[in-house]
Amino acid sequence: MQEAQSASDAERLAIMLRDIVDTMIPGEDGWPAASLVGVQGILGMRLLESLGENCLADLESELAACGGPLGPLAEAERLAVLERLEHARPKLFALVRTAACLGYYESPTVVRQIQTLGQPYKAIPGIEGYPTVPFDLERDRPRHNRGHYIATDEVRRVDLSALSQAGGANGPA
């Protein structure tokens, strides 16, 4: 049976996630830092889903091996630690980076910030989708004159009996 996690362990791991996302997405010029929109929680859940129950302790160990924890370090040193993590564990880093970026750009606060720039951006476009022009056969027909269409009932078998038996259908071996 696994030992219960202490409150100080949970707090330390939560701070680790916060420091990671704020190093990757610090926020500036009206854009919130990643932790202000809750990206650390999303990152934690994605790591749990992908790597299992020990994911945060494992990430903490990997960060330590690369020069972490990030908390006491200056920004340049934090970036250097994450760069070392990227080189040492590229798949883990890619998972962390992807989860952090997706979590950030799906945040309602960030979606609103993007929309204020005049961009037609939705956090979940699948619900309503983006506006599209209906397909028009004449307008959308390829004009490059390459290839052609053969109706299914016009397709005929190709006689391969004349090909050399020594090399098979692909020619000499």
N, C-alpha and C positions, 0 to 999 in steps of 0.2 A: 504494500500500500504506500502511496506517495505521501510524503510529509506535507502538511498544510503550509501554504505560503504565508509568511509573516507580513504584517502591514508595511513594515519598512522595505521588504523585498518588493512588494507590489508598487510602492511609491517609487522606489529606485528604478524599476522597469518602466513605469509610466513616464518618469523623467527622461529616461533613455530614449523612448519613442518620441517624446516631445522635442528633445534636442536633435534627433535625426531629421524629423520633418522640418523643423525650423532652420536647420542648416541647409537643407535642400531647397526649401521655399521660404525665405526669410520675410517676404512681404515688404513692400515699400510703395510710395507714391499712390496711396489710396487702396493698394492691394493688401489684404490681411495676411499676416504670417499664417503658415499652415496650421499651427496648433490652435490659433484663434477660431478656426472653423472646424476643429475636431478631427483633423486628418490622422493624428496619432492613434485614435481609437479605430479608425478604418484600417490603418496599417496593421495594428495588432490583430484585428479580426482576419485580415487576408493572410497574415503569417500563420495564424492558428489553423485556418482552413487548409493551407498549403503544406505546412511543415509539422503540424501536430502540437501537442501540449507543451513541449519543452522549447518551443520556438524562441521565446523571448530570452530565456537563459542562454540558449545557443547563440543568439544574435549578440547578446552582451559579451559572451566569451570571444566571439569573432571580432567585435569592436575592440576589446581589450588587447587582443593579439595584434591589432593594427594601430595601437596607440591611444585608445579610448580609456575611460569614458569621455564623451564630448563636453560635458558640463563645464569643467574648469578651463577649457581651452579657448583661445582666441579664434576668431572666425577663420583665419587662414589655416590654423592648425586643425580645426574641425574638418575643413575641406580636405586637408591632406590625409586625415584618418579615413574619411569616406573614399578618397581616391585609392588608398591602400586596400580598403575592403573590396572595392571594385576589381582590383587586380588579383587579389588573393581568392576571392569568392565571387566570380562574375555572375553566376546564376542567382545567388542570394541577393547580391546588390541589385540586379535587374528586377527581381521580385519586389524589393523594397522601393526602388525608384518608381516602378510602374504603379504599385499600389498607392504610393504617396501622390503621384501626379494625377491619377484618376480620381482619387478621393478629393483632392483639391479642386479640380475642375468640375466635379459633380456637386460641390457644395453650393447650396442656394445663394449664399452670400457672394461667392465668386461668380456664379452664373449671372447674378444681377449686375456685378461690376462689368462683366463682358458685355452684357446687353446695353449698359449705359454708353458703351463705345459705338453703339449703332450696329452691333453684330447680331444676326438672327441665330442666337445660341440657346439651346435647350439642354438641360442636364439629362433628360431622358427623352430623346427624340422619338423613340419607338412608340410612345403612346399616341402622339398626334403626327409625328413625322415632320419633315421640313416641306414647305410648299414646293410642289413640282408641277411642271407643265405636262398635261396629259400627252401620251404618245400619239404622234401623228405620222401615219405611214409615209406620206409624201415628204414631209419635212425631215423626218428622221431616217429615211432610206439612205444607205451608204451610196456615196457618189464617186467612189474610187474605181469602180468597174473591175474589181478583182474578185475572183471566185464566182460561183454560181450555185443555184439551187436545183436539186433534182428531187422531184416528188418521190415519195416512198414507192409507189407502184411502178415507177420508171427505173428503179435501181435493178441492175442485172449483175449476175455473178461474173467474175473474171476467170477466164480459162487459163489455168497455170500448168496444164499438162505438157506444154511445149518447153518448159523450163528444164534445165539440166538437172538430172537426179543426183549428180556428184556433189553439187553445192547446195541443193535444196532450193527453196523459193527465194533465198537471199543472194543467190549467185555462188561463185566458187568460194571454197573454204579458205 
